[in-house]
Amino acid sequence: MIVIVDYGLGNLGSIQNMLKRLGFHSIISSEKAVIERATKLILPGVGSFDTGISNIHELGLWGVLNQKVLLQETPVLGICLGVQLMCKRSEEGSLPGFGWFDAEVLRFDKRFESDKPLPVPNMGWRNVDINRQSRLLTNIQENPRYYFVHSYFLSACNKEDVILTAQYGIPFAAALNKRNIYGVQFHPEKSHKFGFALMKTFAILS
């Protein structure tokens, strides 16, 4: 059972509709009992880091998510803000993240190396490069490109966790993977055939 975790942020319906078009049933839920029965989890999100973490705590989901991901090793996919919450910290807020990845979340315009910085957020289609193979990339198509909308980017301390990179003024991690934990900075649900291929691969992971 695929559970899309509802912690009050994100376009949950679009992700569920995408899975439905791919032939997979999913449930949107914030109930601990439902999350406990999940065979796969999706942690989406659009919004601020501290709001996301606060909502997860207020809903009582912090413990059950850590148990599912770290102890039971349930496959989990973080999308946009969802993958940022998987990191240790963010410049967007002061609360600690899950820390599933040894990574932090930094703001683009503080790191641009050009005298003419690009507009923030990074919004639009970007090509990605494959850093290393991952089960999530099994069916990745030639010259993959995905749709991004974000002002903050992933900076991984462990470069082995980075499976995709992209460029926006600076190179940044577009996707991370460590064991059963997967995260993408882009929006698969807005990325047409490239997003469909990635979501299908995640849905059939054993």
N, C-alpha and C positions, 0 to 999 in steps of 0.2 A: 504494500500500500504506500503510495507516494503522498506525503503530507506537505502542503505548502504552509509554512508557519506564518500565522497572522499575528503580528505584533503591532498592528495599527499603522504601518507604513508600507507603501509599495503598491504597484499595479497588479494585484494578485489575480484578478480575473483574466488578464491577458496571458499570464503564464499558464493558468488552468486551461484556457481555450486552446493554447498552443499544444499542450499535452493531449487534449481531447482530439484535435485534428491529427495528431500522430498516432492515435489509437490507444492512449493510456488514460486510465481513470486516476483522478487525484482528488484529494480532500483539502479544502482550506480550513484551517482550524487553529485556535489558540488554547485548546483544551489539553491539559497534560495527559489525560488518559488516551486521547487520540494520538498524540505525539509518541507516547510510549509504545504504541502498536505499529508505528511506521517502519517500513522496510527501507524507505529512502526519504530524505528530508530536503526541502528546498527553502532556503532562507533568503527571501527577496528583500527589497527595500529601496525607497526613494525618500530622502530627507536628511536630517542631521544625525551625526554620530551619537551625541549624548541623548537625544530623544529616543533613538532606537534602543540603546542600552537601558535607559530608564523604563521604557515600555516593557521590555523583556523582564526586568526585575519586578515591575508592578504586577505583571500577569503571572508571576511565579514560574517562569519558564527557564530561568538560568540553570537551575540544577538538572532538570530533565534533559535539556539540550546537551549539557556537558556529559551526562551519563550516556545518552544515545551515541554521541559522537566519539568520545574518548574511551569509554569503557566497552560499549557494545560494538563500536566501530561501524555504525550505520553510515552508509554513503550519504554525504550531505553536499549540496551545491549552494554556494552563496552567490547572489547576483547583485551587482552594483553596491549599494550600501551594505547589503548582506555580507559580501566578502570583506568589506572594511571592518565590520563588527567582529570578524574572525581574527583580526590583528590585535596587537597588544595595546595600541593607543592611536589617537588621532590628534592632529593639530586643530581639528574642528571643535574639539571639546576637551573636557578634563577627566571624564570617567574612563576606567580601564575597559578594554575590550575582552573578548574571550581568550585571546592569546593562543588560539589553535595554530596560528602561523607566527613565526618569529619575524614580525614585520610591523611597520608603523605606517600611518596614513599622513601624507604631507600635502600642502597646498601648492598648486602649480606655480602661481605667479611669484612665489617666494624663491623658486628654484630655476626660473628661466635664465638661460645663459646669454640671451640676445639683448641688445640695446632697445629693440622694439619687441616687447613681449606680446605674445599672442593673447587674444581675448579669452577670458575665463567665464563660464565653463568651457571645457573641451566638449564640443557638441558636433556630432556628425559621424560619417563613415570613416574608418581608419583601417588600413592594412595591418596585419599582424605577422610577426615572424615566430616560427617554432623554435624554442630554446632547447627543449628535449621532449622525448616521447612520453606520453601519458595515456592511460586508458581512456580518458575523456576525449582525446584527439584521434581515436581509432578511425573514425569516419570523416575526418576533416578534409575538406575539399581543397583543390589547388588554388593558390593565391587567395587565402581566406581573408575576409574583411567583415568587420562588425560595427554596430552602431553604438556610440559612446555618448553619455551625457554626465559629466562629472567635473567638479572643481578641485577635488583632492585625488591623489593617486597613491598606489601601493608601492612601498619601498621595502623589499624583503631583505632581511639580514642573511638568510640562508638562500643563496642564489640557486641551489638545487630545487627549491620549491617553485621557481618561476618556469612555467611551461610555454607561455606566450608573452611576447613583448610588442609594444607599439611605440609610436613617436608622436609627441605633441610639444614641440619646443625642446624637449628632452626625451630620452628613452624612458619608458616606464613599464612596469609589469602589468600585462593585460589579463593574465590568468595564472593562478597558483594551484599546486596540487601537492599534498603530503598524505600518503596512505589513502584513507577513505575520505579525505577532506578536499573538496574542489571549490574553487572560487573564480568568478569572472567579473572584471570591472565593467564590461560592456553589457548590453541588453540583448540576450538571445531572442527574446520575444519581439524585438524590433529589427532583427537582422536577417529576415527572410530565409533563404535556403541555407545559409551558413549557420544561422541560429537553430533552424529545424534539425540539421544534422547533429549539432552538438547536444541538443536536448534529447534527441532520440538515443544517442549514445549513453547519456547519463541514465535515462529511464530503463535501459536494458542491462545496466551494470549488475553483476552478481556479487 
